[in-house]
Structure formats: C-alpha cells, structure tokens
C-alpha cells in the first residue's frame, strides 16, 4: 500500500484567473517517471474554480474522463454537442476516444470544487461518447469497461465501516472527512494505492465521503 498526502500533490492552475489544481500524478510540467499512473488511472485532479472562471475549450484523445462535483455547479460543453450542468452527487464520463474538445466552467455564483479522474482505455481510438448519472446512490458501482475499471462512491457516518472491493489495483481518494484505513488516517485530498487488495475495510472517524477505483490487471 502506498499512501499519498494532500500536501504532496503537484500544484497547477492560474490563481489570478480563478483556477487552482492539485494533481496526484505527473501532469503537464510536473513530470515524474515514477508517478505516471496506477492501474488504468493516469490522473486524479482536484480542481477549484472561482465564480466565472474555467478552462476554455481544449482537446483530449484516448482517455476516459470521469468527473465528480464536490461543491458548486460545473458547466460542461463539448464538441459532440453536449451541454450540461453537474452538481454534487452526479457522475459524468466523457470518452474522448479518437478525439474530442470540451470546456469546463463555473457559471454559478459560488466557488466550485470537483475531482476529475482520467483513465487509459484498453483499446485506443473509436468514437467519442458521453454519459451522466444524476445523484448516484451510495455503494452503486459505475463501470468504465473501456478501462477495465469500476468507480464506487461511499458516504459514511462517524464510526461506520465499509468493506473495500477486492481488486488487482485499488485506488482510494478522500473527498471529505476523515477515516482510518490499514492503520493510516486519511483526510481530504489524501489517497491510497493498493495492489492485490483483499479483505480490506475502512472506518470513518467523522462523516466522510470517498471515491474508490476498482481496477483489473492490465
């Protein structure tokens, strides 16, 4: 198991333009050959956008992009014609495939915080796709078969326990609160990477929300 703390994330974004980014993996100018990916996961970015701020239209390809809103509302537009507003509890996936362009903005009146996770598909290319699930329920898995991965959302009250999926690769990202996992205390922005995960559980110390990626072997 490899625990990475929030303070170890690579800093990015443009504070003057109202954007702040914290990257869990090598990203942009932050090249680290020992931190390129874990399983299918190649990015787990914490993004904060001030009202009116955002990322202008830019391209992606050969990437499954999954977005989770923590607070506020995210306006998404892409070159396949989708325009949606996401709120907390919504899961969005943009399959960039052979190529797509999108823009992300905070068009609301309050600060926006979201987590965006990128996964490498098993087979590159293909036709771009888009999907949104409104208000996903606790413990309801969301499958990304193109990457051999499954997202699990867990919300726990103080003292509650949850079993973690058995997986060749298991990635845990703390969204809010605090919990105890394998003798480690995890807080917002912390993450854990587990290889060959078996018979694991986490215990919440406070009200907590976490994202879990269950990933198959390559």
N, C-alpha and C positions, 0 to 999 in steps of 0.2 A: 504494500500500500504506500502511496506517495501523496502526502498532504501538502497542498499549496495554499499559502495565506493570501488574504486580500491585498496586503501591502506588497506582495511580490509581483502583482500584475503590472504589465507594461502600460505606461500612461500614453494616451493619444488624444486626438480631438483638437478643437480650437476653442480655448476658453473665451477668447474675445468674440467669437462667433456664436457662443452659447452651446457648444458641444463639448462633452467630456467622455472619453472612452477609457476602459480598463480591460486589457487583453490577457487572457490566461495562457495563450500560446503565441509563438513567434508571429509577428504581424507587422506588415509594412516595413518601416525602418528598423524594427526590433527583430533582427534575425538571430535566432538561436538554434543551431543544428541539433541540439539535444532536446528541443521543446517544440517540435514541428506538429505533432499530432499524438492522439491516444486513441487506439482503435480507429474507428471511422471519423472521430471528431477532430477537426482541424482548427476550430475557433470557438471560443466561448467569451463573448464580449459583453461587458456591462456598459450600457450607453445611457447618458443623461443629456437631455435636450431642454434648454430653456424655452419658454413660450415664443413661438415664431422662428425657432432655429430648426435646422435639419440637415440632411445630406441630400444634395442635389442629385439629379439622375446620373447613374453610373452603371457600368456593365458588370455582369457576372457570367461565368460559364462553368459547367462540370461541378456544380456544388448544390447540395440540398441545404436551403437556408430556413431555419426554424426560429420563430420569434415568440417571446413570452413577455407580455407587458406586466410590470410590477406596479407602477403608479402612473396615472395620467392616461392620455389617449395618443395613439400613434396613427398618423395618416400614411397609408401606403398607396403608391401608384406604380404601375409597371407597364412595360411596352406590349404586354399581351392584352391590355385593356382593362385590367382590374384596378379599381379604386375603392379602398375600404378603410374603415376606422376601427382599430383594435383597442380593447380595454382590458383591464386586469381579468385573468382567467381565460382569455382567448388564446388559442394556439394557431399560428399561421405558418404555412410552409410554401416557399417558392422554390420550385425545382428549376434551376437555371439551365440545365441540360446543355444544348449546343450554343446557347447564348440568349440573354435577356437583359433588359435595362430596368432599373427601378429607382424610385426616390422615396425617402422617408422623412417625415416632418412632424413637428409638434405644432399643430394648428390650434391647439387648445389654450386656455387661459392659465394653466398651472404647469409646473415642471413635469417632465416625462422621464420615467426610468424604465428601461426594458433590457432584457437579456436576449442576445442573438447568438445562435449556435449554428455553425457550418459543419456539414458532414460531406465526406468524399464518397461519391457513388461508386458502386462496384463496376459499373459499365459507363464510360463517359459518353457524351453526345445525347442524341434523342431530341424530343420535342419538349419545350418548357411546359410546366404545369403549375397550378396554384390551388391551394386548399386552405380553408379556415374552419376551425371548430370553435363555436361560441360556448363559453362557460364550461370548459371541460371539467368533469367531476373528479373528485379525489380518487386516486388509485386506478383511474381509467387509462390504460395504455394507449399511446398514439404511435402507430407504426410508420416507419420510414423504410419500407422494404428495399428501396433502391440502394440504401447504405447498409442494410443488414442490421438495423437499429430500431429501438423502441424507447420512447420517452414516457416516463412515469412522473406524475405530479403528486406530491404528498404534502398535506397540511395537517399539522399535529398540534394538539393542546399540550400544556405543561404536564410532563410525566408520561405522555403517551409514547408507545413504542410502535415501530413499523419494521416489518421484515423487508430486506432489500433483495432485489432479483439476483438469482444465480446467473452469472454471465462470464464469458471469456474476458470481456472488458466491461467494467462498471465505472461510470463517472458520476460523481455527486457534486452538485453545485448548490450552495446555500443562498437562498433568496432573502430570507429574513429570519430573525430569531436566533436561538442557539440550541444545539443538540450535542449529545455525546455519541461518538461513533468509534468503536475499536480503541478505546482509551484516549481518544482525541476529542477536544472540544472544538466544534466548528461554529463559526459566526458568519454574518453576512459577507459575501464575497469570497469566502474560503471554499476550497474544493478538495476532493479526494479522488485519486485514480487507483482502482483496484484491478489487478489481473487475476483471472481464475477465481472470481468471487463465489463463495459458497457459504450458505447458512449464516448470513450476516444480518444484524439488526441495528437500528438507531433509536435512541431515546431522547425525546425533546426535554430540554431544561426550561424553555419558555415556549410560548406559542411560536411555531416555526413553519416555514414553507421551504421545500427543497425540490429541485429538479434532478431526476435520475435518468441517465442514459444506459440502457442495457444493450450491449453490442456483441455481435457474434465474432468469431475468429475471422481473420482475413481470408 
